[in-house]
Amino acid sequence: MIQRFQGDWGRGMHHDGGDWHWIPMLVVMVALAVLLVWFVSTVVRRGSGASPSFSAAPPPHQHPGPHRSAEDILAERLAHGDIEVDDYHRRLEALHKTRPNPS
């Protein structure tokens, strides 16, 4: 009676005689490995503060934080190469002329 319920399990997974069952498993394992490498590299890149390689320009309209002064922003733009030195001095002078006296 017990032998009747066992069926073809005695021959293992290769009951049809073919040995190709490992091919889909190999494809899935390679795809998972590629996905894992991509995910880890994305997380590491974002964690280190590096910008993605496809980003050529800084994001537009970044609002300055409350602790950054106009001079700091202007100096940062000069350092990034957004403005020239003479333009920096002209804008810095304009900032000092238009700023009200703190008295």
C-alpha positions as CSV (number, residue, x, y, z in Angstrom):
1,M,0.0,0.0,0.0
2,I,2.8,2.5,0.8
3,Q,4.6,1.8,-2.5
4,R,1.5,2.9,-4.4
5,F,1.7,6.5,-3.0
6,Q,5.5,6.9,-3.6
7,G,5.1,7.1,-7.4
8,D,8.2,8.1,-9.3
9,W,9.9,9.9,-6.4
10,G,12.5,7.2,-6.1
11,R,14.2,8.4,-9.3
12,G,14.8,12.0,-8.0
13,M,14.3,15.3,-9.9
14,H,15.5,13.9,-13.2
15,H,12.6,11.6,-13.7
16,D,12.2,12.6,-17.4
17,G,15.8,11.8,-18.2
18,G,16.9,15.3,-19.1
19,D,19.7,17.1,-17.5
20,W,18.8,20.7,-18.5
21,H,17.1,21.7,-15.3
22,W,20.1,23.7,-14.1
23,I,20.0,26.2,-17.0
24,P,17.0,28.3,-15.7
25,M,18.4,28.2,-12.2
26,L,21.8,29.5,-13.5
27,V,20.0,32.3,-15.4
28,V,18.1,33.3,-12.3
29,M,21.2,33.2,-10.1
30,V,23.2,35.4,-12.5
31,A,20.3,37.9,-12.7
32,L,20.1,38.1,-8.9
33,A,23.8,38.6,-8.6
34,V,23.7,41.5,-11.1
35,L,20.8,43.0,-9.2
36,L,22.6,42.7,-5.9
37,V,25.7,44.4,-7.3
38,W,23.7,47.2,-8.8
39,F,21.8,47.7,-5.5
40,V,24.9,47.8,-3.3
41,S,26.7,50.2,-5.7
42,T,23.7,52.5,-5.7
43,V,23.5,52.5,-1.9
44,V,27.3,53.1,-1.5
45,R,27.2,55.9,-4.1
46,R,24.4,57.7,-2.4
47,G,25.9,57.2,1.1
48,S,29.2,58.7,0.1
49,G,27.6,61.8,-1.3
50,A,28.9,61.3,-4.8
51,S,26.6,62.4,-7.5
52,P,25.6,59.9,-10.2
53,S,27.8,60.0,-13.4
54,F,24.9,61.1,-15.6
55,S,24.3,64.3,-13.7
56,A,26.2,67.1,-15.5
57,A,24.7,70.2,-13.8
58,P,23.9,70.9,-10.2
59,P,20.2,70.9,-9.3
60,P,18.5,74.2,-10.1
61,H,17.1,76.6,-7.5
62,Q,18.8,75.4,-4.4
63,H,17.6,77.5,-1.5
64,P,20.3,78.6,0.9
65,G,20.0,77.4,4.5
66,P,19.4,79.9,7.2
67,H,23.1,79.9,8.3
68,R,24.6,80.8,4.9
69,S,25.2,84.5,4.2
70,A,25.1,86.1,0.8
71,E,28.9,86.4,0.8
72,D,29.2,82.7,1.4
73,I,26.9,81.9,-1.5
74,L,28.8,84.3,-3.8
75,A,32.1,82.8,-2.8
76,E,30.8,79.3,-3.4
77,R,29.6,80.3,-6.9
78,L,33.1,81.7,-7.6
79,A,34.7,78.5,-6.3
80,H,32.4,76.4,-8.5
81,G,33.3,78.5,-11.6
82,D,29.8,79.8,-12.0
83,I,31.1,83.4,-12.1
84,E,34.4,85.1,-12.9
85,V,36.6,87.0,-10.4
86,D,35.7,90.4,-11.6
87,D,32.0,89.6,-11.5
88,Y,32.5,88.3,-8.0
89,H,34.1,91.6,-6.8
90,R,31.4,93.6,-8.6
91,R,28.6,91.6,-6.9
92,L,30.3,91.7,-3.5
93,E,30.6,95.4,-3.8
94,A,26.9,95.7,-4.7
95,L,26.0,93.5,-1.8
96,H,27.8,95.8,0.6
97,K,26.4,99.0,-0.9
98,T,22.8,97.8,-0.7
99,R,22.9,96.3,2.7
100,P,21.5,98.5,5.4
101,N,23.7,99.6,8.3
102,P,23.2,97.4,11.4
103,S,22.9,100.4,13.7
